[in-house]
Amino acid sequence: MKKLTGLLLASVVAFPATVMAQETVSLTVASSHPLVIPWVGMIKSHFMAETDRILAESGNYKIEWQEAFGGQLYKANATLTSVEEGVTDVGWVFSFLEAAKLPLSQASSYAPFATANPPVQLEVMWDLYENNEAFRNEWEQYNLKVLGFTGTDSYDVYTKEPISGLADLDGMKLSAPGVLGAWLRGTGANPVDGALTTFYTDIQTGVSDGVLSLALGVLPAKLYEVAPYIKRVDIGVAFSGAVAINKDSWDGLPAEVQNAMVEAGKFYTDAHGKDLLERHEAAFQKMLEIGANQNPPVTMTEMSQEDRAAWVNGMPNIAAEWAADVESRGIPAKDFLAAYMEGLRSRGETPVRDWDKE
């Protein structure tokens, strides 16, 4: 017995790899937007890094990440299909541009001026994902496993020429991502569909006169160079999509890797929401600082409360219109809108307009 024990110990010392074998898992991670966009950069700095950290604790698995950020594999109009079809294993799905396929995901986009608190909104959306079957199925039907959610900081207006108030928007062409163009209804402005990756050129070439966008996207995209006049409106935040993995890729992963990615996805979502809230004001100050010496310099003014109220109340009930349209497809949009709005209220938010109750 002593001899056998000695042989076993000797084999462990001589062949440690047989005991401490580490399996390498290769995964492609991609996005349509570059890493300088905060929520994309955090896929690497938070989601991937946290997955790696968790796996390193046991040492059983290591992920070899093949990175393809910044549109290397696909553009903004193909984020859903690219993850669905396995063009990438993991990717950011931009729900703003997928209104037809992800209708319930547009609820916050049709309920502006409801909240300017990204962490609260993401908490509400995650709660809905876990407890609302229709919303969960909306994503999972496309061969996806959702790992984390993304949102925006609050939206404002950035223009080539200065505007004094709401009336000046009448007749202007403003770039806006997908469904957010609906926020301009009632203002007289004309939405020009696009994304952060196209806004700069659109403004520069005259396709649009400015943009309806968010500070944390405008800053890294340098839109203030071509639209230096910032009009603070504080229209609110919106749910913008998810970090997801192809379901076939997911099913092929060891349980330990799956668990690590689920935990990392929650970590990413929480950190992303806090980052949006904390850096919103800092982004404005940075734009003013960087753009002080350009011609014309970056300037920032606030829309009057009277004009802001006129904007909100002058809009048709776009939420009710959206819900009715989605309901016609057999999808419970009215109940979902009510659950979303009530989720905000129950967490202390006070929507300027009760879209679900009109």
N, C-alpha and C positions, 0 to 999 in steps of 0.2 A: 504493500500500500504506500509506504514511504517513497519507494522507487517511482511508482506511478505518479504520485503527487509532484515529485521532483521533476519528472519528465514534462508534466503539464505546465509547471511554472517556467521551465526552460523554454517550452514552445511559445509561451506568451511573450517572454523576453525576446526570443529570437525572431518571432513573427508577429510584432505588434499590429501590423496592418490587418491581420485576420480578425483582430478584436476591435480595433479602432477604425474600421473602414468608413470612409465618408463618401456618400453618394453625391455626385454633381448633377444638378438639374438645370437644363438650358431653357431659358425663356426669353422671348422677344418682348420688349416693352416699347411702345411708340405713342406718338401724338401728332396731331395736325399743327399744333402751336409750339413755339420754341420754349426752351427752359427758362428764359427770362420772364415769361408770363408766370406769375407767382404760383398758381395752382398746378401748373405743369412742372415747374422746378421742384415743387414739394413732392411730386411723385417720386423723384429721385432722392431728395434729401430726407423725406419722411417715410413714405410708403416702402420704397425699396430698402432704405437703410434700416428701418425698423424690422422688416422681414428678415434681413440679414442678421441683425442683432439677436433676434429671438432664436433663429436657427443655430447661431453660434454657441448658444448656451449648452446645447446637447452635443453639437458637433457631428450629428448624424447626416445632415444634409447641408449642401451649399448651392446657392443659385448662381449660375453664370448668366448674367443679364446681357442680352444683345440689345443695345439702345438705338432707337431710330426716332428721336424727337425732331420737332420742327418741320414736319411735313415730308420727311425722307421717304416714307412709304405711301402716304395718302394725304389728301387735303381735308379741309374742314367739312366739306359736304359728304365725306365718306367715312366718318368716324365710327358710325354704328355698324355698317356692313363690313368694315375692315376687321373689327373684332369678331363679329358674327361668323365671318367666313374663314377666320384664322390667318388673315394677312399678317396680323400680329397676335401674340398670345394675350398680352395685357395692353390696354390702351384707354385713353380718356375719350369717352363718348360725349359729344357736344349736343345735348338735347335741344338747345334752341333751334337747331337746324333740322330737327327730326320731328316736326309737329305732326306729320301724318302717321308716323309709326309709333310715336311716344306721346299720345294726346294728353294723358293725365299729368305727364311731366311738365306740361305748359301751364298748369293752374296758377302758379305764382306770377307767371308772365302776363296773365290776364287780370291780375289783382294788384296793380301798382299802388304805391302810397300806403301799403299795408304794414310793412316793417322795414326798419333800417338796421336790423340786428342779425347779422349772418349766423352766429352760433345758434341762436334760437330757431331760425328758419331751418337750418340743417338738422337740428334735433327733431323738429316737427316732421320733416320729410323722411328721416330715418325711421321714426315711429310709424309713419304711414306705410313705409315699405315693409316693415315687419308685421304689421297688423291689417293692412288693406290688401286683400287678395288680388283685386283688379290691378292695383298699382304694381304689385310684385310681378304678376303675370305679364304685365306690359313689357317689362324688361326681360324676363326669363324666356319668353317665347322666341326671342332672337338669339338663342343659343349662348346666353350670357350668364355669368355669375357676377353680381354686383359686389364690389369690395369696399368702395367708399364713395361718398357724394361730394359734389362741388357746388359752390354758389358764387355770388358776386358781392362786392361792396356796393354801396348805393350809387345810383345813376345820376348824371348831370349832363349839361349841354356844353359842347366845345365847338366854337365856330371860327371861321376865317375872319369875319368882320364882327365888331362889337354889337351886341344887342342890348337894348335897355330894358325890355320886358317881354311878356308873353306875346303881345301883339306883333312883335318883330319876327316871330317864327312863321307867321302866315306867308306862304309861298316859298319858304326855304326848302332845300333838299338836305335832309339829314340822314347820314348813314346810321343804321341800327342793325343789330344781329337778329335775323329771323323774325320771330313772333314779337319781339320788343318794339317793332315798328308800330304796333297797335297802340303804344303809349302816346303816340303823336296825334291820334284821332281827336278831333275837336280843336286842335291848335292851328290848323291850316297848313302845317308843315307836311312835306311829302317824304315818306321813308324810302331809303335806298338800302336794299338788302346787302349784307356783307358781314365780315368778321374782323377781328383785330388784325389779322394778317393782310387784309385788303383795304382797310380804312385809310391808311396814309396815302396810298396812291390815288384812291378815289377822291380824297379832298384835294390833293396836289394837282390833279388833272381836271378838276371842276365837275367831276361826276356828282359830287355832293358839296354842300356849303359848310359842312361841319358834321358832328357826330353826337349821337346820344350814347354815352359810354360811361365806364367806371374808372375811377382814378388809378386803381392798381393795374388796370390794363393799358390805360392811356400813357402812363409814365414809362414803362419799359418799351412800349411800341413807339414812343416819341411823337405821339400825335400832336402834342402841344407845339411842335415845330411848324406845323401847317394849319393848326386850329388853336391859336394862342389865347383866344378869349374864352375864359371859363365862366359859365353862368351856373352858380350853385342852385340846384333845385331840390335835391334830396328826394328823388322819386321813389327810392327804396331799393331793396335787394331782390334777387331772383334766383331760383334753383336753376343750375346750368348744366347738370349732367352727372356722370359717374365715372370712376375708375373701375373698369370691369375686365374680366378675363374670359376668354373663349371657353365655353362649357366643356368642349372635348378636351382642351388642354387641362382644364380644371380636374376633370374626372381621371386623368392620367397621373395626377400628382399624389405623392404619399400623404397620408392623413396629417402627419406632423407639419408638412409644408403648407397644406391647406389651412390648418389652424393658425399657423404663424401669419399667413397672409390675411386672414379674417381679422386677427388682432391688429395687424399693421394698418388695415383699412380703416378701422375705427379710430386708431391713433391719428391717421392722416386727416380724416374728416374733422375731428375735434381741433387739431392744430390749424388746419386750413381756415375753419370758421373764426378762430381767435385771431389769426393773422389778418384776415380781411378787416375785422373790426379795429384792431390795434394800428394797422398801417394806413388806414384810409386818410386820416388827416395829414399824416406825415407825407403821403404821396403828393398832396396839394402843395405843401410847403417846398418839397423838393422840386416840383415843376416850376414854381415861382422863382426859386433860387437858380436853377439851371437856365431858365428862359429869360432871366433878367437882362441879358446883354444881346439877345437876338433881336431881329427887326422884322415885325414889331415885337416888343417884349410880351411875355406871358402876363396877363392881368386876370384878376378874379373878382367877381362881384356876385352878390346874392340876389336871387329873384325875390321880389317882395312877397310877403305872406298873402297879400290880396291876389297877386298874379298866380301864386301857387294854388290857392283855393279855387281860383277861376279855372286853372288847368284841370284839377281833379274833378270839379263839379261840371265842367263843360264837356267831359268825355261821355260818350254813350256808355251804358253798362256792358263793357266789353267782356266781363266775366260771365254775365248771363247769356250773352250771345255765344260765347265759346262753349259754355256748358250745354246749351240747347243743340248746338251743332254736333258735339261729341255724343250726346245722348241719342241723337238720331242714328248713330252707328251701334247702338246697344251697349254703350259704355256708361257706367254710373258717374258721370262727371259732376252732376249737381251735388250728390252726396259727398263726393271727394272734395269739391270746392268748400263745402260747409265744414268738413272735417279739417281741412287745411286752415281755414280762417279761425275756427274754434280752437285749433291747436295753438295758434298765435295768441289768441285772447287768453287762453288758460295759462299761458306762460308770461302774462303781464304786458303783452303788446296791445296797442290801441290803434287799429287801422283807421286812417283818415276817412275812409268810405267803406261801409259794410256791403261789399259787393255781393255777398251770398244772401243777403236779407232783403234786397230791393225787388 
